[in-house]
Amino acid sequence: MKPLRIPKAHWRSRWLVLESWNRLHRIAKIEWEQEEGDMIVGHGIACCGAKGRFSMPGVFSRMGLARCKHCCRIAGVPEGEGAPENKGIAEGS
């Protein structure tokens, strides 16, 4: 699945974790559980096909947790750790 277009102002909402917190996934579709416009938690599907309740990880997980290899390939980013934006990596590069 293609990555969901999420505004630059909400880049932290692009790479989320499932309840297992074992890796970051790039979101393809999501229904946000919004409170005052927050994009923090919701039920969705990742680019790799993983489904469930996703949430925004904390800063340390967002910087050091492994990214899903399949989501990386689909989003056009190198495999690695942390949200690409934290590493200065643009999607599709």
C-alpha positions as CSV (number, residue, x, y, z in Angstrom):
1,M,0.0,0.0,0.0
2,K,1.1,3.5,-0.7
3,P,2.1,5.8,2.2
4,L,-0.6,8.0,3.5
5,R,0.0,11.7,2.7
6,I,0.4,13.4,6.1
7,P,1.2,17.1,6.3
8,K,4.8,18.1,7.1
9,A,3.5,19.7,10.3
10,H,2.5,16.3,11.5
11,W,5.5,14.2,10.3
12,R,5.6,12.4,13.7
13,S,2.3,10.8,12.7
14,R,3.8,9.0,9.7
15,W,5.8,6.3,11.4
16,L,3.9,4.7,14.3
17,V,4.0,1.5,16.4
18,L,1.6,-1.3,17.0
19,E,0.8,-2.3,20.6
20,S,3.7,-4.7,20.5
21,W,6.1,-1.7,20.1
22,N,8.6,-3.9,18.2
23,R,9.2,-1.6,15.2
24,L,8.1,1.6,13.4
25,H,5.6,1.2,10.6
26,R,4.7,3.7,7.9
27,I,1.0,4.4,7.9
28,A,-1.0,3.8,4.7
29,K,-4.6,4.2,6.1
30,I,-5.8,5.2,9.5
31,E,-8.9,6.4,11.4
32,W,-7.6,8.7,14.1
33,E,-9.0,8.6,17.6
34,Q,-8.8,12.4,17.6
35,E,-8.9,14.6,20.6
36,E,-8.7,18.3,19.6
37,G,-7.1,17.4,16.3
38,D,-4.3,15.2,17.6
39,M,-2.9,12.6,15.2
40,I,-1.5,10.3,17.9
41,V,-3.6,7.0,18.1
42,G,-5.8,5.2,15.6
43,H,-6.8,2.0,13.9
44,G,-5.2,1.5,10.6
45,I,-3.0,-0.3,8.1
46,A,0.7,0.1,7.5
47,C,2.3,0.1,4.1
48,C,3.5,-3.5,4.7
49,G,-0.1,-4.7,5.4
50,A,0.2,-4.8,9.2
51,K,-3.2,-3.9,10.8
52,G,-4.2,-2.8,14.2
53,R,-4.2,0.0,16.7
54,F,-1.2,2.3,16.0
55,S,0.2,5.0,18.2
56,M,2.9,7.6,18.1
57,P,6.0,6.5,20.0
58,G,7.9,8.6,22.4
59,V,10.9,10.5,21.4
60,F,13.5,7.8,22.2
61,S,11.6,5.1,20.4
62,R,11.0,7.5,17.5
63,M,14.7,8.0,17.3
64,G,16.0,4.5,17.9
65,L,13.4,1.8,17.2
66,A,13.9,-0.3,14.1
67,R,11.8,0.6,11.0
68,C,9.9,-2.1,9.3
69,K,11.9,-3.2,6.3
70,H,8.9,-3.7,4.1
71,C,7.5,-0.2,5.0
72,C,10.9,1.3,4.2
73,R,11.0,-0.3,0.8
74,I,7.5,0.9,0.0
75,A,8.1,4.5,1.4
76,G,11.4,4.7,-0.5
77,V,13.7,5.1,2.5
78,P,16.7,3.1,3.6
79,E,16.3,0.4,6.2
80,G,17.4,1.5,9.6
81,E,16.4,2.9,13.0
82,G,14.2,5.8,13.9
83,A,11.7,7.8,12.0
84,P,13.4,9.0,8.7
85,E,12.6,12.6,9.5
86,N,14.6,12.3,12.7
87,K,17.6,11.2,10.6
88,G,17.1,13.9,7.9
89,I,15.9,11.4,5.4
90,A,13.2,12.4,3.0
91,E,10.7,9.8,1.9
92,G,11.1,8.6,-1.7
93,S,14.8,9.4,-1.8
